[in-house]
Amino acid sequence: MAEIPHLLVHDQKDNVGVVVVEGLTANTDMLCCITEDNSTFRLTSKMDVPIGHKIALLDLKTGDTATKYGEDIGKIVADIAQGEHVHTHNCKTKRW
C-alpha cells in the first residue's frame, strides 16, 4: 500500500508546502509531493502544524518572498527555519 503524502507542494519553484493531514506533529518525517510533476521528497516538521497551513521547505529570512503555486503569496516578516509553520505570525500579504 502506498504511503499518503503529508505535504503538497504545487510547483518546483515553491518554498512553502501545504499540510494535508490532520494532527501533524513536530518531528514527523513527512512525505512531500510536488503536484506539478508528481515527484516526492522527505522533510521533517519542526512543530505541530494544522491541516491547510503551510510549512517552509527551506530556511526563509525576513524580507524573503513566500512562493506557492509558483507565485508570490507574501513577504516573510520573521525568520522561519526549514520545517517550521508559515502563517500570519511570520508571513504577510504584500497587498496592503
Phi, psi and omega per residue, in radians:
M1 nan 2.342 -3.089
A2 -1.262 2.539 3.071
E3 -1.296 2.451 -3.139
I4 -1.561 2.320 3.126
P5 -1.098 2.575 3.036
H6 -1.627 -0.497 -2.980
L7 -2.394 2.341 3.051
L8 -1.918 2.376 3.063
V9 -2.103 2.299 -3.011
H10 -1.494 -0.563 -2.982
D11 -2.475 2.567 3.117
Q12 -1.005 -0.462 -3.114
K13 -1.431 -0.189 -3.078
D14 -1.140 2.568 3.038
N15 -2.041 0.116 3.007
V16 -2.344 2.657 3.052
G17 -2.242 2.867 -3.064
V18 -1.904 2.257 3.091
V19 -1.205 2.272 -3.097
V20 -2.133 0.332 3.074
V21 -2.251 2.607 3.055
E22 -1.320 2.520 2.963
G23 1.251 0.552 3.093
L24 -1.156 2.209 -3.087
T25 -1.980 2.816 3.096
A26 -0.975 2.549 3.099
N27 1.246 0.292 3.043
T28 -1.341 2.293 3.014
D29 -1.412 1.769 -3.006
M30 -1.572 2.407 2.890
L31 -1.501 2.186 -3.106
C32 -2.033 2.342 -3.105
C33 -2.085 2.252 3.048
I34 -1.608 1.932 -3.012
T35 -1.201 -0.398 3.137
E36 -1.014 -0.693 -3.084
D37 -2.330 0.116 3.116
N38 1.119 0.367 3.056
S39 -1.398 2.837 -3.127
T40 -2.309 2.785 3.012
F41 -2.683 3.001 -3.139
R42 -2.041 2.573 3.133
L43 -2.617 2.499 3.107
T44 -1.704 2.236 3.074
S45 -1.273 2.424 -3.139
K46 -1.713 -0.129 3.141
M47 -2.709 2.910 3.023
D48 -1.175 2.329 -3.140
V49 -2.385 2.230 -3.129
P50 -1.192 2.702 3.056
I51 -0.997 2.453 3.134
G52 1.533 -0.204 3.128
H53 -1.616 2.894 -3.049
K54 -1.744 2.719 3.061
I55 -2.249 2.442 3.106
A56 -1.253 2.287 3.126
L57 -1.492 -0.281 3.102
L58 -2.649 2.948 3.101
D59 -1.094 2.259 3.113
L60 -2.041 2.356 -3.105
K61 -1.857 2.699 3.063
T62 -0.898 2.251 -3.129
G63 1.730 -0.300 3.088
D64 -1.148 2.853 3.063
T65 -1.742 2.283 3.022
A66 -1.418 2.321 -3.092
T67 -2.151 2.208 3.103
K68 -2.474 2.498 -3.041
Y69 1.069 0.362 -3.071
G70 1.293 0.181 -3.062
E71 -2.144 2.703 3.057
D72 -1.175 2.096 3.101
I73 -1.994 -0.008 3.110
G74 2.761 3.103 -3.114
K75 -1.893 2.366 3.073
I76 -1.315 2.185 -3.077
V77 -1.921 -0.019 3.041
A78 -2.681 2.492 -3.130
D79 -0.967 2.456 -3.141
I80 -2.299 2.178 3.102
A81 -1.423 2.684 3.056
Q82 -0.897 2.302 3.118
G83 1.573 -0.053 -3.139
E84 -1.626 2.836 -3.133
H85 -1.164 2.296 3.044
V86 -1.972 2.047 -3.109
H87 -2.731 -2.881 -3.021
T88 -1.115 -0.302 3.126
H89 -1.379 -0.260 -3.121
N90 -2.434 0.078 3.124
C91 -2.506 2.220 -3.104
K92 -2.191 2.618 3.063
T93 -1.137 2.661 3.058
K94 -1.663 0.037 -3.082
R95 -1.212 -0.540 3.121
W96 -2.613 nan nan
